[in-house]
Amino acid sequence: MKHLDEWESDLQSRYPKPTSNTDKLEVNGDRNCNGEPHKTREAFRDYDAEARSSVKDFYRLNHQFQTYDFVQQKRNQYLSLTQRRMGIWEAMEYLNTLVDDSDPDTDLSQIEHLLQTAESIRADGHPDWFVLTGLIHDLGKILCLMGEPQWAVVGDTFPVGCQYAKSIVYYDFFKQNPDWHHPVYSTERGIYRERIGLDQIIMSWGHDEYLYHVVKNHLPIEALYMIRYHSFYAAHRENEYRRFFNAKDEHYFPWVQRFNEYDLYSKSDQRPNVEELKPYYESLIQQYFPSTLAW
């Protein structure tokens, strides 16, 4: 992909807003945080063939190179959190250099997308930690600014070290992955056991896992589940990998599903007023985070 948010826009075509709210959190009825009607499924993602091809090419690379060994390498490289020190708002401004100019649904900056998500959550009266989670959930994408290719930053996440679920988008591309033929990694359980718990599962590398480790000492467990698994669509949309869930996961994973209703469907062409909102969110950040964090 030439631009980061082609993947996010592709999500909206693959996971349109549910027509039924059974077991899901309704997002402002049928309107977004600005009081505007939500877009229909047909209104999202009007890409030409070349753009659609770029998303497909992205997943070809992602599925080919996200091996168990690759993920371990990236965890060793980044989870020591020695890349730099900066505050949350500073990280948002840093991420803002990844402005998307190819998304057909919006031309908003990264900060504006984060504010839209947070404002949608705030408008529904959720706790301040939930609002803050909406604000920061994509900050792990700064990995792109540290030289990582997009296929190692965004994209649907999935466990490595075990068999790939057939419902994962572009599943056939996994056949190019060296782990496809591994005598252990290619089996249903792989290196894991049933009910082992998601915190013992090694997920494909990307912005979710990275940000989780940056903020894990500062937010409630519900927020940490949202951050760590919001791209784990095979589980929270397709109900896959449940054999690894323990009682803790069963209890907290519904928060991931609640969060994704806001993440996917809060996008609007109505720009949030960044300078007007900044004092409120800087104050909220200060309630939970120190002035700088290790990244």
GUKOLZA-952083 format. One record per residue (C-alpha): residue number from 1; x negated, y negated, z. Coordinates in pm, 1 decimal, padded with zeros to 6 digits. Last residue first. Example, Ala and Ser with C-alpha at 12.3 -4.5 7.8 and 13.67 -1.06 7.14 Angstrom:
<rs>
<r 2 <-01367.0 00106.0 00714.0>> <r 1 <-01230.0 00450.0 00780.0>> 
</rs>
This chain:
<rs>
<r 295 <-00863.0 -00389.0 02326.9>> <r 294 <-00931.6 -00493.3 02687.0>> <r 293 <-00673.5 -00738.5 02816.5>> <r 292 <-00683.8 -01109.4 02891.5>> <r 291 <-00468.6 -01348.6 03096.3>> <r 290 <-00331.6 -01063.9 03304.1>> <r 289 <-00003.5 -00901.3 03196.8>> <r 288 <00343.7 -00846.8 03339.0>> <r 287 <00485.3 -01175.5 03464.5>> <r 286 <00242.5 -01374.2 03247.8>> <r 285 <00398.0 -01227.0 02932.6>> <r 284 <00740.7 -01355.9 03036.7>> <r 283 <00602.4 -01706.3 03086.4>> <r 282 <00436.7 -01695.0 02743.9>> <r 281 <00766.6 -01570.5 02605.3>> <r 280 <00969.9 -01859.9 02740.1>> <r 279 <00707.7 -02119.0 02641.0>> <r 278 <00679.4 -01974.4 02283.0>> <r 277 <01048.2 -01983.8 02195.1>> <r 276 <01059.2 -02343.8 02076.4>> <r 275 <00722.9 -02318.7 01904.5>> <r 274 <00822.6 -01999.7 01722.1>> <r 273 <01162.5 -02117.8 01600.0>> <r 272 <01304.4 -01791.4 01469.8>> <r 271 <01345.7 -01774.5 01091.9>> <r 270 <01680.7 -01666.0 00954.1>> <r 269 <01593.9 -01420.0 00677.3>> <r 268 <01686.7 -01136.7 00910.7>> <r 267 <01526.7 -00820.6 01049.9>> <r 266 <01690.8 -00694.8 01369.2>> <r 265 <01778.3 -00355.7 01217.5>> <r 264 <01468.7 -00138.9 01240.9>> <r 263 <01313.5 -00252.3 01568.8>> <r 262 <01644.8 -00310.2 01740.8>> <r 261 <01794.8 00031.9 01672.8>> <r 260 <01449.1 00170.1 01739.0>> <r 259 <01458.6 00066.3 02104.2>> <r 258 <01757.3 00278.2 02191.6>> <r 257 <01604.2 00583.8 02028.7>> <r 256 <01281.9 00534.1 02221.2>> <r 255 <01483.1 00493.0 02541.2>> <r 254 <01639.8 00832.8 02472.1>> <r 253 <01287.3 00977.9 02525.2>> <r 252 <01286.0 00906.5 02898.6>> <r 251 <01481.7 01192.6 03054.8>> <r 250 <01406.6 01464.2 02802.1>> <r 249 <01040.8 01362.8 02813.4>> <r 248 <01026.0 01396.4 03192.5>> <r 247 <01196.2 01737.2 03180.4>> <r 246 <00936.7 01871.4 02936.1>> <r 245 <00942.6 01829.3 02560.2>> <r 244 <00718.9 02060.4 02352.4>> <r 243 <00999.5 02270.0 02205.5>> <r 242 <01169.2 01943.6 02108.9>> <r 241 <00925.1 01916.7 01819.2>> <r 240 <01199.1 01806.6 01577.6>> <r 239 <01523.0 01624.2 01659.6>> <r 238 <01533.1 01457.9 01315.1>> <r 237 <01567.6 01093.9 01421.3>> <r 236 <01392.0 01078.5 01759.0>> <r 235 <01156.3 01367.5 01699.6>> <r 234 <01059.9 01347.8 01331.8>> <r 233 <01077.9 00970.4 01362.2>> <r 232 <00776.3 00943.1 01591.6>> <r 231 <00715.7 00578.2 01494.1>> <r 230 <00862.9 00439.8 01819.3>> <r 229 <00671.4 00701.2 02019.6>> <r 228 <00402.2 00522.0 02220.1>> <r 227 <00568.1 00181.1 02244.6>> <r 226 <00913.9 00303.7 02340.2>> <r 225 <00773.5 00563.3 02581.8>> <r 224 <00563.3 00292.6 02744.7>> <r 223 <00866.0 00068.4 02787.0>> <r 222 <01055.9 00339.9 02972.5>> <r 221 <00748.9 00405.1 03188.9>> <r 220 <00749.0 00049.2 03317.0>> <r 219 <00472.4 -00183.0 03192.3>> <r 218 <00125.1 -00291.7 03305.2>> <r 217 <-00107.1 00006.9 03332.7>> <r 216 <-00015.8 00151.9 02992.1>> <r 215 <-00081.9 -00172.2 02801.8>> <r 214 <-00396.8 -00101.2 02596.8>> <r 213 <-00345.8 00276.2 02595.1>> <r 212 <00005.8 00241.9 02453.9>> <r 211 <-00123.2 -00005.8 02197.5>> <r 210 <-00353.5 00257.4 02044.2>> <r 209 <-00094.7 00534.0 02044.1>> <r 208 <00162.9 00325.4 01858.3>> <r 207 <-00081.9 00157.1 01618.1>> <r 206 <-00197.1 00478.4 01455.8>> <r 205 <-00359.4 00817.5 01487.4>> <r 204 <-00150.4 01131.1 01450.0>> <r 203 <-00032.5 01251.5 01789.9>> <r 202 <-00222.6 01475.0 02029.7>> <r 201 <00032.5 01638.1 02260.6>> <r 200 <-00037.1 01648.7 02634.8>> <r 199 <00163.2 01330.8 02706.0>> <r 198 <00445.7 01488.5 02509.0>> <r 197 <00500.5 01759.2 02767.3>> <r 196 <00385.3 02123.1 02768.5>> <r 195 <00741.3 02247.9 02737.8>> <r 194 <00629.0 02518.5 02492.3>> <r 193 <00256.6 02572.8 02465.7>> <r 192 <-00000.4 02378.1 02265.1>> <r 191 <-00297.1 02459.0 02039.6>> <r 190 <-00070.6 02546.7 01747.1>> <r 189 <00288.4 02600.4 01858.5>> <r 188 <00433.5 02664.7 01513.6>> <r 187 <00110.8 02787.8 01356.7>> <r 186 <-00096.2 02590.0 01104.7>> <r 185 <-00325.8 02444.5 01372.2>> <r 184 <-00432.9 02793.6 01479.0>> <r 183 <-00557.0 02970.9 01162.9>> <r 182 <-00627.5 02639.0 00985.1>> <r 181 <-00482.1 02644.0 00633.9>> <r 180 <-00273.2 02325.0 00660.4>> <r 179 <-00545.1 02173.2 00880.4>> <r 178 <-00746.1 02084.7 00567.8>> <r 177 <-00462.2 01849.2 00458.7>> <r 176 <-00367.7 01876.1 00091.2>> <r 175 <-00062.3 02088.4 00177.6>> <r 174 <00043.4 01802.8 00403.8>> <r 173 <00156.1 01618.8 00089.6>> <r 172 <00455.6 01852.6 00071.2>> <r 171 <00610.6 01689.4 00380.2>> <r 170 <00675.1 01361.4 00200.4>> <r 169 <00871.3 01229.6 00503.1>> <r 168 <00857.7 01466.7 00797.8>> <r 167 <01160.2 01700.2 00792.7>> <r 166 <00944.0 02006.6 00727.3>> <r 165 <00780.2 01975.0 01068.0>> <r 164 <00401.6 02010.9 01054.0>> <r 163 <00254.9 02314.6 01232.7>> <r 162 <00020.7 02246.3 01523.6>> <r 161 <-00302.1 02063.3 01604.8>> <r 160 <-00162.9 01727.3 01501.1>> <r 159 <00165.9 01592.1 01631.1>> <r 158 <00358.0 01342.8 01416.1>> <r 157 <00366.1 00969.3 01345.5>> <r 156 <00562.4 00799.3 01068.1>> <r 155 <00341.1 00541.3 00901.8>> <r 154 <00116.7 00265.0 01028.8>> <r 153 <-00247.3 00236.8 01135.8>> <r 152 <-00449.8 00518.5 00980.3>> <r 151 <-00265.5 00501.5 00645.5>> <r 150 <-00324.8 00126.0 00658.9>> <r 149 <-00700.7 00162.2 00639.2>> <r 148 <-00891.3 00063.5 00955.6>> <r 147 <-01130.8 -00231.1 00934.9>> <r 146 <-01076.0 -00397.1 01270.3>> <r 145 <-00809.6 -00622.3 01120.2>> <r 144 <-00602.5 -00317.2 01031.5>> <r 143 <-00640.1 -00202.5 01392.9>> <r 142 <-00454.4 -00524.0 01478.2>> <r 141 <-00153.9 -00305.6 01406.1>> <r 140 <-00152.9 -00216.1 01774.2>> <r 139 <00043.6 -00535.8 01828.9>> <r 138 <00356.8 -00372.4 01688.3>> <r 137 <00552.9 -00324.5 02013.2>> <r 136 <00461.3 -00663.4 02163.9>> <r 135 <00781.1 -00867.4 02148.8>> <r 134 <01023.2 -00577.4 02163.0>> <r 133 <00844.6 -00449.8 02472.5>> <r 132 <00879.0 -00794.2 02628.3>> <r 131 <01256.7 -00783.7 02581.6>> <r 130 <01269.1 -00439.8 02745.1>> <r 129 <01054.9 -00567.8 03034.1>> <r 128 <01296.4 -00862.1 03070.4>> <r 127 <01591.6 -00632.7 03125.5>> <r 126 <01859.1 -00615.8 02852.8>> <r 125 <02123.2 -00883.8 02801.8>> <r 124 <02217.9 -00810.5 02442.0>> <r 123 <02076.7 -01144.0 02328.0>> <r 122 <01744.2 -01050.4 02487.7>> <r 121 <01713.6 -00737.7 02271.7>> <r 120 <01790.5 -00930.3 01954.1>> <r 119 <01547.9 -01201.8 02065.3>> <r 118 <01269.6 -00947.7 02112.7>> <r 117 <01315.3 -00798.5 01767.0>> <r 116 <01337.8 -01138.7 01601.9>> <r 115 <01033.8 -01255.6 01797.2>> <r 114 <00828.5 -00960.3 01675.4>> <r 113 <00934.7 -01023.2 01315.7>> <r 112 <00847.6 -01391.4 01351.2>> <r 111 <00506.5 -01310.3 01492.9>> <r 110 <00436.8 -01076.1 01199.0>> <r 109 <00527.2 -01347.1 00950.0>> <r 108 <00860.9 -01356.6 00772.1>> <r 107 <00901.4 -01303.7 00399.2>> <r 106 <01202.7 -01078.5 00439.2>> <r 105 <01391.5 -00791.7 00276.1>> <r 104 <01184.9 -00767.6 -00042.3>> <r 103 <00862.1 -00713.3 00154.8>> <r 102 <00571.1 -00816.2 -00066.5>> <r 101 <00434.8 -01127.6 00100.7>> <r 100 <00360.0 -00974.9 00440.4>> <r 99 <00168.6 -01188.8 00686.9>> <r 98 <-00115.9 -00983.1 00834.0>> <r 97 <-00294.9 -01295.4 00964.7>> <r 96 <-00021.1 -01294.9 01228.5>> <r 95 <-00190.3 -01007.2 01405.0>> <r 94 <-00443.9 -01249.9 01549.9>> <r 93 <-00162.2 -01482.2 01657.8>> <r 92 <00008.5 -01190.4 01831.7>> <r 91 <-00322.0 -01087.0 01990.1>> <r 90 <-00362.1 -01440.8 02127.3>> <r 89 <-00011.0 -01413.0 02268.8>> <r 88 <-00108.3 -01090.5 02445.2>> <r 87 <-00443.6 -01209.0 02575.9>> <r 86 <-00783.9 -01119.5 02435.6>> <r 85 <-01084.5 -00898.1 02499.9>> <r 84 <-01269.5 -00715.1 02222.3>> <r 83 <-01348.9 -00375.1 02071.4>> <r 82 <-01431.9 -00200.4 02400.2>> <r 81 <-01103.5 -00025.7 02465.1>> <r 80 <-01260.6 00317.1 02535.4>> <r 79 <-00959.3 00434.7 02338.5>> <r 78 <-01100.8 00309.0 02009.8>> <r 77 <-01381.8 00527.0 01879.4>> <r 76 <-01314.5 00840.9 02080.7>> <r 75 <-00946.7 00828.5 01987.1>> <r 74 <-01046.4 00769.4 01626.8>> <r 73 <-01270.5 01077.1 01618.3>> <r 72 <-01007.9 01289.0 01789.7>> <r 71 <-00756.3 01182.5 01526.8>> <r 70 <-00992.6 01275.1 01244.2>> <r 69 <-01058.6 01617.2 01398.5>> <r 68 <-00686.6 01696.0 01423.7>> <r 67 <-00637.5 01588.9 01063.1>> <r 66 <-00468.5 01271.4 00945.6>> <r 65 <-00651.4 01272.3 00610.1>> <r 64 <-00413.4 01438.1 00365.8>> <r 63 <-00087.2 01332.2 00526.7>> <r 62 <-00184.4 00966.6 00546.7>> <r 61 <-00339.7 00958.7 00201.2>> <r 60 <-00031.8 01105.2 00032.4>> <r 59 <00185.3 00891.4 00259.8>> <r 58 <00029.9 00573.1 00123.1>> <r 57 <00061.3 00696.4 -00234.5>> <r 56 <00435.0 00739.0 -00179.6>> <r 55 <00457.5 00386.0 -00042.2>> <r 54 <00266.9 00257.7 -00344.1>> <r 53 <00497.5 00444.4 -00580.5>> <r 52 <00797.3 00266.0 -00431.9>> <r 51 <00623.1 -00063.1 -00505.3>> <r 50 <00557.4 00036.7 -00865.7>> <r 49 <00914.4 00153.5 -00920.4>> <r 48 <01067.1 -00180.1 -00821.6>> <r 47 <01171.0 -00232.2 -00464.9>> <r 46 <01518.5 -00330.1 -00346.7>> <r 45 <01462.5 -00220.7 00013.2>> <r 44 <01776.0 -00320.4 00197.5>> <r 43 <02107.6 -00441.9 00058.6>> <r 42 <02232.4 -00091.8 -00023.8>> <r 41 <02222.4 00013.0 00340.3>> <r 40 <02433.5 -00288.5 00433.5>> <r 39 <02274.3 -00592.3 00588.2>> <r 38 <02385.8 -00686.3 00936.8>> <r 37 <02635.5 -00971.2 00950.2>> <r 36 <02490.4 -01296.5 01087.6>> <r 35 <02527.6 -01403.3 01450.5>> <r 34 <02158.4 -01491.1 01474.3>> <r 33 <02075.0 -01185.5 01685.6>> <r 32 <02226.9 -00956.8 01423.6>> <r 31 <02590.4 -00877.4 01362.7>> <r 30 <02798.0 -00560.7 01340.1>> <r 29 <02819.2 -00504.6 01714.1>> <r 28 <02521.6 -00678.9 01869.3>> <r 27 <02301.2 -00368.8 01834.7>> <r 26 <02493.1 -00061.4 01943.3>> <r 25 <02282.3 00184.0 02139.0>> <r 24 <02317.5 00536.3 02006.5>> <r 23 <02480.7 00851.7 02146.5>> <r 22 <02780.7 00795.7 01919.8>> <r 21 <02742.2 00455.6 01752.0>> <r 20 <02864.6 00577.0 01414.4>> <r 19 <02778.4 00408.6 01084.9>> <r 18 <02410.2 00438.5 01167.1>> <r 17 <02184.5 00162.0 01032.6>> <r 16 <01986.8 00305.8 00745.4>> <r 15 <01691.0 00535.9 00820.1>> <r 14 <01519.5 00616.5 00489.9>> <r 13 <01594.4 00278.7 00329.1>> <r 12 <01507.8 00088.2 00644.6>> <r 11 <01189.4 00287.8 00692.1>> <r 10 <01070.4 00185.4 00346.0>> <r 9 <01081.7 -00174.7 00464.8>> <r 8 <00847.8 -00087.4 00747.5>> <r 7 <00607.0 00093.5 00513.9>> <r 6 <00598.3 -00197.6 00270.4>> <r 5 <00519.1 -00399.9 00580.5>> <r 4 <00143.2 -00358.1 00566.7>> <r 3 <00076.2 -00490.0 00217.2>> <r 2 <-00118.1 -00348.8 -00075.9>> <r 1 <00000.0 00000.0 00000.0>> 
</rs>
